[in-house]
């Protein structure tokens, strides 16, 4: 039995994003989802990472009230370090200030504790 992949234009072209962990549920236009997901797929090495960053961008858009394509224009063309830093900034604005993502301050050891005494 063969199948035919024909487009049904009567169906609304939206994508439902659901994140079980955060209980996040949103319905977005399929065109926007495809653009953002395919970009992240070209930047990251796995489909899982691309999917996670796509969900994050839509979540930031919903919480901040900024259109998702406007946020996407800000991150488009950035390298991997800049991209993760930018998204960490946006996600940190949604999270508790007690748990910040992407903040890596090098720790300087205490001078006196770092010295070793040889007898």
Phi, psi and omega in degrees: 000133180258158177238155179241128177268080180257140180282130175260106185284354179277347180273136178295131182271082177228161178238137177261121178257126179225124178248110184298321185294314183263002182055046182257125183222125181210149176247126186233157176296138184296328180296315180295317180299315181296319180297311184290316181296318180292326176294312179295328177294328178282338182271315184267163185272341181235154178291329179295317178296318179297318178295319180295317180291329176295314178298319180299317181296319177292325178293316178297320179299315181293316184288325183271343182080009178270134178302140186296327180289332175291318175296320180297322178297330179289326183263345183296132178089355179281151174286172183301314179296317180293322181296313180293325178294317179296314180291327175297322177300313181294317181293323178297333178289341179265339186267174174291142179294351178283338181234095181259139178265145172073009179266114183232095178260121180297134180273136179257119182293150176297131184301316184285326179284336182278347180276143179243137181262127176254129181263000000 
